[in-house]
Amino acid sequence: MLFTKRTKKEKAMRILKRFSEQEQNVMPATYFKFTFVREPFERLLSAYKDKFVDIRSEDRHYRELHGREILKNYRPNASRRSLEELNDIRFTEFMEYLVKKGRNKTTMAMDWHWDNYANVCGMCEIEYDFIGHYDSMEQDLADLIKAARMSPQNAKRFSGYKHAPTNTSASLLQYYSQIPLKWIDRLGQIYNDSFKMFGYNFPGPLKSLYENERVQSPNI
């Protein structure tokens, strides 16, 4: 069975239907609603690593849907082994897939793991009480616990979510330097809503790539 980004919404609806109609109407108005967001370029790289590098059998459906489409369109003469195993999707191929098939509005190329925040998590439909940022996770979690007036017992449930150092932010330049700046510009257009909604600047952590280009091509 192949899954699309509707899966998360459908799962949420199934969970909501466990409650009575009256409870479904009351919950959005009375529950404390929160979410966490991430810098768009870092989020894209994290999604790529999670779905196409750190291979897990439970993620096979993502590779079936997106990986095979990527290979058919952006790897000329892809081997039968690659098409069957779907375990060697390159970052440059994933980026070309998004640049050429992605849109500001959701398309088949835009899975909820890397779609615009405006199209997932009900960003424009739910009035969130708190929105935290991944890059300031530890402080924002403390602020969330305070804002939601959580009991010490409930607060303990979030102890495992404290932001631990990862190699994703450290490897941003290594990965994005592999693609043309015009692709990065296009990604900026596609994810413009995500940049603007949560105060992230474009090109953000990729600024040095543009500075290096100016040094190498001073007449541009």
C-alpha positions as CSV (number, residue, x, y, z in Angstrom):
1,M,0.0,0.0,0.0
2,L,1.3,3.4,-0.9
3,F,0.9,6.4,1.4
4,T,0.7,10.1,0.5
5,K,0.8,13.1,2.8
6,R,-2.9,12.6,3.5
7,T,-1.9,9.7,5.8
8,K,-1.2,12.0,8.7
9,K,-4.4,13.9,8.4
10,E,-6.4,10.7,8.0
11,K,-4.7,9.3,11.1
12,A,-5.5,12.4,13.1
13,M,-9.2,12.2,11.9
14,R,-9.3,8.5,13.0
15,I,-8.0,9.5,16.4
16,L,-10.5,12.4,16.7
17,K,-13.4,10.1,15.9
18,R,-12.7,8.1,19.0
19,F,-14.3,10.9,20.9
20,S,-18.0,12.0,20.8
21,E,-19.1,14.7,18.4
22,Q,-19.5,17.1,21.4
23,E,-15.9,16.4,22.5
24,Q,-14.6,16.9,19.0
25,N,-16.2,20.3,19.0
26,V,-14.9,21.2,22.4
27,M,-11.3,20.0,22.2
28,P,-10.0,22.5,19.6
29,A,-11.4,25.4,21.7
30,T,-10.3,24.1,25.2
31,Y,-7.1,22.1,24.7
32,F,-3.7,23.7,24.8
33,K,-2.4,23.4,21.3
34,F,1.3,23.5,20.4
35,T,3.8,22.5,17.7
36,F,7.5,22.9,16.9
37,V,9.0,24.1,13.6
38,R,12.4,23.9,12.0
39,E,14.5,26.0,9.7
40,P,13.4,25.0,6.2
41,F,16.7,24.0,4.7
42,E,17.7,22.0,7.8
43,R,14.3,20.4,7.8
44,L,14.7,19.3,4.1
45,L,18.1,17.8,4.8
46,S,16.8,16.0,7.9
47,A,13.9,14.6,5.9
48,Y,16.2,13.4,3.2
49,K,18.5,11.6,5.6
50,D,15.6,10.1,7.6
51,K,13.8,8.7,4.5
52,F,16.5,8.0,2.0
53,V,19.7,7.5,3.9
54,D,18.8,5.9,7.3
55,I,17.0,3.0,5.6
56,R,14.2,1.4,7.7
57,S,11.8,-1.2,6.4
58,E,8.9,0.7,7.8
59,D,9.7,3.6,5.5
60,R,9.7,1.5,2.3
61,H,6.4,3.1,1.2
62,Y,8.2,6.5,1.0
63,R,10.9,5.1,-1.2
64,E,8.3,3.3,-3.3
65,L,6.3,6.5,-3.9
66,H,9.1,9.1,-4.1
67,G,12.3,7.2,-4.6
68,R,11.3,5.3,-7.7
69,E,9.8,8.5,-9.2
70,I,13.1,10.3,-8.5
71,L,15.2,7.6,-10.2
72,K,12.9,7.3,-13.3
73,N,13.1,11.1,-13.9
74,Y,16.5,12.2,-12.7
75,R,18.9,9.3,-13.0
76,P,19.3,8.3,-16.7
77,N,19.8,4.6,-17.1
78,A,19.1,3.8,-13.4
79,S,20.1,0.2,-12.7
80,R,17.5,-2.5,-12.0
81,R,19.1,-3.0,-8.6
82,S,18.6,0.7,-7.7
83,L,15.0,0.7,-8.9
84,E,14.3,-2.4,-6.9
85,E,16.2,-1.7,-3.6
86,L,15.7,2.1,-3.6
87,N,18.5,2.6,-1.2
88,D,20.9,4.9,-3.0
89,I,18.9,8.1,-3.7
90,R,21.3,11.0,-3.9
91,F,20.7,14.3,-2.3
92,T,21.1,16.1,-5.6
93,E,18.4,13.9,-7.1
94,F,16.0,14.5,-4.2
95,M,16.6,18.3,-4.6
96,E,16.0,18.2,-8.4
97,Y,12.7,16.3,-7.7
98,L,11.5,19.1,-5.3
99,V,12.8,21.9,-7.5
100,K,11.1,20.6,-10.7
101,K,8.0,19.0,-9.3
102,G,7.4,20.8,-6.0
103,R,5.0,23.8,-5.8
104,N,3.9,26.2,-3.1
105,K,0.7,24.2,-3.0
106,T,0.8,20.5,-2.2
107,T,1.7,18.1,-5.0
108,M,2.5,14.4,-5.1
109,A,6.1,15.4,-4.7
110,M,5.4,17.2,-1.4
111,D,5.1,14.6,1.4
112,W,4.2,15.9,4.8
113,H,7.7,15.3,6.0
114,W,9.0,18.1,3.8
115,D,5.9,19.9,2.6
116,N,5.4,23.6,3.5
117,Y,4.3,24.0,7.1
118,A,1.2,25.9,5.7
119,N,0.1,22.6,4.2
120,V,0.6,20.4,7.2
121,C,-0.2,20.4,10.9
122,G,-3.2,22.6,10.3
123,M,-1.1,25.7,10.5
124,C,-3.7,27.9,8.9
125,E,-6.7,26.1,10.5
126,I,-5.6,25.6,14.1
127,E,-5.0,28.5,16.4
128,Y,-1.9,27.3,18.2
129,D,-1.3,28.4,21.8
130,F,2.5,27.9,21.5
131,I,4.9,27.5,18.5
132,G,8.4,26.5,19.4
133,H,11.6,26.3,17.3
134,Y,13.8,23.2,16.9
135,D,16.9,25.3,17.0
136,S,16.0,26.7,20.4
137,M,14.3,23.5,21.6
138,E,15.6,23.4,25.2
139,Q,14.5,26.9,26.0
140,D,11.3,26.6,24.1
141,L,10.4,23.4,25.9
142,A,10.9,25.2,29.2
143,D,8.7,28.0,28.0
144,L,6.1,25.5,26.7
145,I,5.9,23.7,30.1
146,K,5.4,27.1,31.8
147,A,2.8,28.4,29.3
148,A,0.8,25.2,29.4
149,R,1.0,25.1,33.2
150,M,2.1,21.4,33.1
151,S,2.4,19.5,36.3
152,P,5.9,18.1,37.0
153,Q,4.7,14.6,36.1
154,N,3.5,15.7,32.7
155,A,6.6,17.8,32.1
156,K,8.7,14.7,32.5
157,R,7.2,13.3,29.3
158,F,9.1,16.0,27.4
159,S,12.5,15.4,28.9
160,G,13.5,13.1,26.0
161,Y,12.7,15.8,23.4
162,K,15.4,18.2,24.5
163,H,17.5,19.3,21.5
164,A,20.5,17.0,21.2
165,P,23.3,18.0,18.9
166,T,23.0,16.4,15.4
167,N,25.2,16.5,12.4
168,T,22.4,17.8,10.2
169,S,23.0,21.5,10.8
170,A,26.8,20.9,10.7
171,S,26.5,19.2,7.3
172,L,24.2,21.7,5.6
173,L,26.9,23.4,3.5
174,Q,28.4,20.1,2.6
175,Y,25.1,18.9,1.1
176,Y,23.7,22.1,-0.4
177,S,27.0,23.0,-2.0
178,Q,26.3,20.1,-4.4
179,I,23.4,21.9,-6.1
180,P,23.2,25.1,-8.2
181,L,22.3,28.3,-6.4
182,K,19.4,28.7,-8.8
183,W,17.9,25.6,-7.2
184,I,18.3,27.1,-3.8
185,D,16.6,30.2,-5.1
186,R,13.7,28.0,-6.3
187,L,13.5,26.2,-3.0
188,G,13.3,29.6,-1.4
189,Q,10.3,30.4,-3.5
190,I,8.6,27.0,-2.8
191,Y,9.1,27.3,0.9
192,N,8.6,31.0,1.1
193,D,5.6,30.5,3.4
194,S,7.6,28.5,5.9
195,F,10.3,31.1,6.0
196,K,7.9,34.0,6.5
197,M,5.5,32.3,8.9
198,F,8.2,31.6,11.5
199,G,10.7,34.3,11.1
200,Y,13.4,32.4,9.2
201,N,15.6,34.4,6.8
202,F,16.5,33.3,3.3
203,P,19.0,31.9,2.5
204,G,19.7,31.6,6.3
205,P,22.4,29.0,7.0
206,L,23.3,28.8,3.3
207,K,24.3,32.5,3.1
208,S,28.0,31.6,2.8
209,L,27.3,29.7,-0.4
210,Y,26.2,32.9,-2.1
211,E,29.1,34.8,-0.6
212,N,31.6,32.2,-2.0
213,E,29.9,32.5,-5.4
214,R,30.4,36.3,-5.4
215,V,34.1,35.9,-4.5
216,Q,34.6,33.4,-7.3
217,S,32.6,35.4,-9.8
218,P,32.9,39.1,-8.8
219,N,31.3,40.3,-12.0
220,I,28.0,38.5,-11.3
